[in-house]
C-alpha cells in the first residue's frame, strides 16, 4: 500500500488538484496509519471506526471552488447537487460540513460529522479544511473520489457564476486570479502520434496507450474518466471499463465488430457508441474525454419554461457551441449510441451534454486529439468572453 500511496500522491501533484503539503493518505491494517507525521491521525482513526473502508485521502483542493459553492449554498442545505454526468454516475451528490459547524467542535463530534457524510457517499467537503475521500478496498478509489470532487466543483462553480453572477464579496477577485492562470491554451508541443492507418495489433495497442497518456497529461480527462479505441476494419481495440487512460497497458480489449467474441464484456461501457460510429463512418480512431470548459458550455441553456428535467438523457433541442453540436444521451445502446454517431459524420466531433467530447480521426489519433484540443480551447475562450459580457 505504501507504493500505491506514493503513486497516487504523484498523480495528485501532476493533476494539480491537491495542495502538495496538505496531502494525507490513511490506511487501515491492524491499526490506522498515515504517510506522514500527522496531527489529524486521531480524528481519522475515529472516522475509520465508523466506516467500512481500508483507505482515506484528506487534502485541500488547489482551487477554492468547493468552499465557495458551500458558502453560496442555501441555508439549511447540507449537500451540493451538480448535474454533470460524473457526479450523477459516481457521486450522486456531494455532502458538506460548513465551517460554522466544525469550528470549535471536539474531535469526537467532528469525526461523527464526517462519518455521517461518508456513510452513503464516497467523498465530502469540509469547508475551510479540505476534501475527504474514501476507498472501500483500495487507495485508488480514494484518489478517484478526490479527483471527481475537483472536476465536478470546477464545472459547477464556473457554470453557476456564469448563470447567476457573483454573490460573495471576494468572488470577483478570486475569479480574476483564476482567469489569469487558466485562460492560456494548453501547450501541445512535443506530442507524437503514429501515422495511420495502423494495421498491426501491437502497434495499435501501443498507440492507444501513448494517446491515453497524452490525454491525461494535457488535462483533457481525469485518469479514470474517458475512453479510447481504434478500428482496423474487423476489430475494435478499446480501453476497458474503469481503466485509467494513463495506464492502459494490459487494459485494452480487442472486440470483433461482428460480435463473434465475448471480449467486449470488460470493455468500456461506451463500446456501443464507438461501434456505432465506426459502422456508420470511415473513422478509425475515437477519443472520448471530459474537458471541463466544453462540459460547462454544454450545460449552459437559456431555454425558457422548459419541461425537460433530466437534460443529460432527454434534451431534444438542436444546440451547439463554438460550431460543435451538443447532444444528449446516457451511456448504452439506447442513449449515446444513437445520438452521437448521427452528428459525428460531418465534423467528427461532438459534445455530449454534461459529459464531454467525442472526437474521431479517419486514419489515426492525431486528428482526433487535435479536434478535442481545438474544441476545448474554443470553449475556454468562449467561456471567458461570456463572463466579460455578463460583468459589463
C-alpha positions in Angstrom: 0.0 0.0 0.0 3.0 2.3 0.5 3.8 2.1 -3.2 0.2 2.9 -4.0 0.2 6.0 -1.8 3.4 7.2 -3.5 1.9 6.6 -6.9 -1.4 8.5 -6.3 0.4 11.3 -4.5 2.4 11.8 -7.7 -0.8 11.8 -9.7 -2.4 14.4 -7.5 0.7 16.6 -8.0 0.7 16.0 -11.7 -3.0 16.8 -12.0 -2.6 20.0 -9.9 -5.7 19.1 -7.9 -4.3 18.9 -4.4 -2.2 21.4 -2.4 1.1 19.4 -2.0 1.7 19.9 1.7 -1.9 19.0 2.5 -2.0 15.5 1.1 -2.6 12.9 3.7 -3.4 9.3 2.9 -4.6 7.0 5.7 -4.7 3.2 5.5 -6.2 0.5 7.8 -4.1 -2.6 8.5 -4.3 -3.7 12.1 -4.3 0.0 13.1 -4.8 3.2 11.1 -1.5 4.6 9.8 -0.6 7.5 7.6 2.1 8.5 5.1 3.4 11.4 7.3 3.7 12.7 10.8 0.2 14.0 11.2 -1.9 15.8 13.8 -5.1 14.6 12.1 -4.4 10.9 12.8 -6.6 10.6 16.0 -9.5 12.2 14.1 -9.3 9.9 11.2 -8.7 6.9 13.3 -12.2 7.6 14.8 -13.6 8.1 11.3 -12.3 4.6 10.2 -14.0 3.0 13.2 -17.4 4.3 11.9 -16.9 3.2 8.3 -16.2 0.0 6.4 -13.2 1.3 4.5 -9.5 0.5 4.1 -8.1 3.8 2.8 -8.8 7.5 3.1 -7.5 10.7 1.5 -7.7 14.1 3.1 -6.3 17.1 1.2 -7.1 20.7 0.2 -8.1 21.4 -3.4 -5.8 23.8 -5.3 -8.9 25.9 -6.3 -11.3 27.4 -3.8 -14.5 26.5 -5.8 -15.8 23.8 -3.4 -15.7 26.2 -0.5 -17.3 28.9 -2.5 -20.1 26.6 -3.5 -20.7 25.7 0.1 -20.8 29.4 1.0 -23.2 30.1 -1.8 -25.5 27.2 -0.8 -28.9 27.9 0.6 -29.1 27.9 4.4 -30.3 24.6 5.7 -28.8 22.5 2.9 -26.1 20.0 3.5 -25.0 18.9 0.1 -24.2 20.1 -3.4 -26.1 18.5 -6.4 -24.1 19.1 -9.6 -25.7 17.9 -12.8 -22.7 16.8 -14.8 -22.6 13.1 -15.7 -19.6 12.2 -13.5 -21.4 13.4 -10.4 -24.6 11.6 -11.4 -22.8 8.3 -12.0 -20.1 8.3 -9.4 -21.1 10.6 -6.5 -24.8 11.3 -6.9 -24.3 14.3 -4.7 -21.6 15.9 -2.5 -22.3 16.2 1.2 -20.5 19.0 3.0 -19.8 20.3 6.5 -19.9 24.1 6.9 -17.1 25.8 8.8 -19.6 27.2 11.3 -20.5 23.5 12.2 -17.0 22.2 12.8 -15.2 25.2 14.3 -14.9 24.6 18.0 -16.2 21.0 17.7 -14.4 18.3 19.6 -12.5 15.5 17.7 -15.3 13.1 18.6 -18.0 15.4 17.2 -16.1 16.3 14.0 -15.4 12.6 13.4 -19.2 11.9 13.8 -20.0 14.6 11.3 -17.5 13.1 8.7 -18.8 9.6 9.3 -22.4 10.8 8.8 -21.4 12.4 5.4 -19.5 9.3 4.2 -21.9 6.6 5.3 -23.6 6.6 1.8 -21.2 8.8 -0.2 -17.6 8.3 -1.4 -16.4 11.9 -0.6 -17.3 15.0 1.2 -16.3 18.7 1.5 -15.2 20.1 4.9 -15.4 23.9 4.3 -12.1 25.6 5.0 -10.3 22.3 5.7 -10.4 20.2 2.5 -11.9 17.2 0.9 -12.1 13.7 2.4 -12.5 10.8 0.1 -12.7 7.1 0.9 -11.6 3.8 -0.6 -13.6 0.8 0.4 -10.8 -1.5 -0.8 -8.0 0.5 -2.4 -6.1 3.8 -2.3 -7.0 4.2 -5.9 -10.7 4.6 -5.0 -9.9 7.4 -2.6 -7.9 9.1 -5.4 -10.8 8.8 -7.8 -13.2 10.3 -5.4 -11.0 13.3 -4.7 -10.3 13.8 -8.5 -14.1 13.7 -9.1 -14.7 16.4 -6.5 -12.2 18.6 -8.1 -13.7 18.1 -11.6 -17.3 18.5 -10.6 -16.9 21.5 -8.3 -14.8 23.2 -11.1 -17.7 22.7 -13.6 -20.5 23.6 -11.2 -18.9 26.7 -9.8 -18.0 28.2 -13.2 -21.4 27.4 -14.6 -23.2 28.8 -11.5 -21.4 32.2 -11.7 -21.9 32.4 -15.4 -25.7 31.9 -14.9 -26.2 33.6 -11.6 -23.3 36.0 -11.2 -21.1 36.7 -8.2 -22.9 36.5 -4.8 -19.9 36.8 -2.4 -17.7 39.8 -1.7 -14.5 38.2 -2.6 -15.6 36.2 -5.6 -14.7 38.6 -8.4 -11.1 39.0 -7.1 -10.8 35.2 -6.9 -12.2 34.7 -10.3 -9.8 37.3 -11.9 -6.8 35.4 -10.4 -8.2 32.1 -11.7 -8.8 33.7 -15.1 -5.1 34.7 -15.5 -4.0 31.2 -14.7 -6.5 29.3 -16.9 -7.1 31.5 -19.9 -4.0 30.3 -21.8 -4.2 27.4 -24.3 -2.6 24.1 -23.4 0.9 23.6 -24.8 0.7 20.6 -27.2 4.2 20.8 -28.5 6.3 17.7 -28.3 3.4 15.3 -28.7 4.0 12.5 -31.3 1.4 10.3 -33.0 1.8 7.2 -35.2 0.7 7.9 -38.8 -2.3 5.8 -39.9 -3.8 3.6 -40.9 -2.4 1.4 -38.2 -2.8 -2.3 -39.0 -0.5 -4.3 -36.7 -2.2 -5.4 -33.4 0.8 -4.5 -31.2 1.2 -1.1 -32.9 -2.5 -0.3 -32.3 -2.2 -1.2 -28.7 1.0 0.8 -28.2 -0.5 3.9 -29.8 -3.7 3.7 -27.7 -1.6 3.6 -24.6 0.5 6.5 -25.7 -2.5 8.7 -26.7 -4.3 7.8 -23.4 -1.3 9.2 -21.6 -1.3 12.4 -23.8 -5.0 12.9 -23.0 -4.5 12.7 -19.2 -1.2 14.6 -19.1 -2.7 17.5 -21.1 -5.7 17.7 -18.8 -8.4 16.7 -21.3 -9.6 13.9 -19.0 -9.0 12.7 -15.5 -7.2 9.4 -15.3 -10.3 7.2 -14.9 -12.9 9.1 -16.9 -12.9 8.7 -20.7 -12.3 6.0 -23.2 -10.3 5.4 -26.4 -10.5 3.0 -29.3 -9.1 2.1 -32.7 -10.8 0.1 -35.5 -8.7 -1.9 -38.0 -11.7 -2.8 -40.2 -12.6 -6.0 -38.3 -11.7 -5.4 -34.6 -12.3 -2.5 -32.3 -9.5 -2.2 -29.8 -11.0 -0.3 -26.8 -10.0 0.6 -23.3 -11.6 -1.5 -20.5 -14.2 -0.1 -18.2 -12.9 1.8 -15.2 -9.4 1.7 -16.7 -7.0 4.6 -16.2 -6.2 6.3 -19.5 -2.7 6.9 -18.5 -2.1 3.3 -17.6 -3.7 1.3 -20.3 -1.1 -1.4 -20.8 -2.9 -4.7 -20.2 -6.3 -3.0 -20.2 -7.3 -2.9 -23.9 -9.9 -5.3 -25.3 -9.9 -6.5 -28.9 -13.6 -6.7 -29.8 -14.6 -8.2 -33.2 -17.1 -5.9 -34.7 -19.2 -8.9 -35.8 -19.8 -9.9 -32.2 -18.0 -13.3 -32.6 -16.2 -13.0 -29.3 -17.1 -12.2 -25.7 -14.0 -10.0 -25.4 -16.3 -6.9 -25.1 -17.6 -8.0 -21.6 -14.9 -6.0 -19.9 -14.7 -3.2 -22.5 -15.7 0.4 -21.8 -19.4 0.9 -21.2 -19.4 3.2 -24.1 -18.4 0.4 -26.6 -21.9 0.6 -28.2 -21.2 4.3 -29.1 -17.8 3.6 -30.5 -19.1 0.6 -32.5 -22.0 2.6 -33.9 -19.7 5.5 -35.0 -17.3 3.0 -36.8 -20.2 1.2 -38.6 -21.7 4.5 -39.8 -18.5 6.3 -41.0 -14.9 5.9 -42.3 -13.3 6.8 -39.0 -10.7 4.5 -37.4 -9.8 6.3 -34.2 -12.1 7.6 -31.5 -11.2 9.6 -28.3 -13.6 10.5 -25.6 -12.6 12.9 -22.9 -14.1 15.2 -20.3 -12.5 18.6 -20.9 -14.1 21.0 -18.4 -15.0 24.1 -20.4 -16.8 22.1 -23.1 -18.8 20.5 -20.4 -19.6 23.8 -18.8 -20.9 25.3 -22.0 -22.8 22.2 -23.0 -24.9 22.8 -19.8 -25.5 26.5 -20.4 -29.0 26.8 -21.7 -31.3 29.9 -22.0 -34.4 27.8 -22.8 -37.4 29.3 -21.0 -40.2 27.3 -19.5 -38.6 24.0 -20.5 -40.4 20.9 -19.2 -37.4 18.6 -19.5 -36.0 17.7 -16.1 -33.2 15.3 -17.0 -31.3 17.1 -19.7 -28.4 14.6 -19.7 -30.8 11.9 -21.0 -33.7 13.6 -22.7 -32.8 17.0 -24.1 -34.1 17.0 -27.7 -33.2 20.6 -28.6 -30.8 21.3 -31.6 -28.0 23.0 -29.8 -24.3 23.8 -30.5 -21.4 25.7 -29.0 -18.5 27.1 -31.0 -19.9 25.4 -34.1 -19.9 22.0 -32.4 -23.2 20.1 -32.0 -24.4 19.2 -28.5 -26.4 16.0 -28.0 -27.9 14.3 -25.0 -27.9 10.6 -24.2 -26.9 8.3 -21.4 -24.3 5.5 -21.7 -25.6 2.5 -23.6 -27.2 1.4 -26.9 -30.4 3.4 -26.3 -28.6 6.6 -25.4 -25.3 8.0 -26.8 -25.0 5.1 -29.2 -28.0 6.6 -31.0 -27.4 10.3 -30.5 -23.6 10.6 -31.0 -23.0 8.8 -34.3 -25.7 10.8 -36.1 -23.9 14.1 -35.6 -20.3 12.8 -36.0 -20.4 12.3 -39.7 -19.7 15.9 -40.8 -17.1 17.1 -38.4 -16.1 14.0 -36.5 -16.6 15.8 -33.2 -19.5 16.5 -30.8 -20.1 17.4 -27.2 -22.4 15.3 -25.0 -24.4 17.3 -22.5 -22.7 17.4 -19.2 -20.4 14.6 -20.2 -17.6 15.6 -22.6 -16.3 15.4 -26.1 -16.2 12.6 -28.7 -13.7 13.2 -31.5 -12.7 10.9 -34.3 -9.9 10.6 -36.9 -10.1 8.9 -40.3 -6.7 7.3 -40.1 -5.0 7.9 -36.7 -5.3 9.7 -33.4 -3.6 12.9 -34.3 -6.8 14.2 -36.0 -9.0 13.0 -33.1 -6.7 14.5 -30.4 -6.3 17.9 -32.2 -10.1 18.1 -32.7 -10.7 17.7 -29.0 -8.0 20.2 -28.1 -9.4 22.7 -30.6 -12.9 22.4 -29.3 -11.8 22.8 -25.7 -9.6 25.8 -26.5 -12.5 27.5 -28.2 -14.9 26.7 -25.4 -12.4 28.1 -22.8 -12.1 31.3 -24.8 -15.9 31.5 -25.2 -16.5 31.0 -21.5 -14.3 33.9 -20.5 -15.8 36.0 -23.3 -19.3 35.3 -21.9 -18.2 36.2 -18.4 -16.8 39.5 -19.6 -20.2 40.2 -21.2 -22.0 39.4 -18.0 -19.9 41.7 -16.0 -20.4 44.8 -18.2 
